[in-house]
Amino acid sequence: LLDADVRANWDKTDIKKHLAKYDSDTFYRHILYAGIKNNEDYSNVKNLFDQIVQNGECYKISMLDINGDEVISLGASGRQTGQILSELLDMVVCGKIQNQKKILKTKAKESMKI
């Protein structure tokens, strides 16, 4: 089960943050279960989930348009790489940046200056 109950008022960001932790089939079943359990209409959450999956929107590190090897090639250490990728994912999921290699590389370089 998910670490938090699905809420009927979740937006795409909420859904993507939970999809990052669980596979889409498990999450989908949980949406259905939550609707029954809470006797609420979860059709909006289901529709947003369907849009995310159908549009191939990024919600996992593996879906970023940059990978660990590319971050390391920018000068990050192994330890930094995971943190930088997590930060990039959070920015993409929250809609702060687009999932485009050039943008991600720029943000990764900025993260390493700290």
Secondary structure by P-SEA (a helix, b strand, c coil): cccccccccccaaaaaaaaacccaaaaaaaaaaaaaaacccaaaaaaaaaaaaaaccccccccccccaaaaaaacccaaaaaaaaaaaaaaaaaccccccaaaaaaaaaaaaac
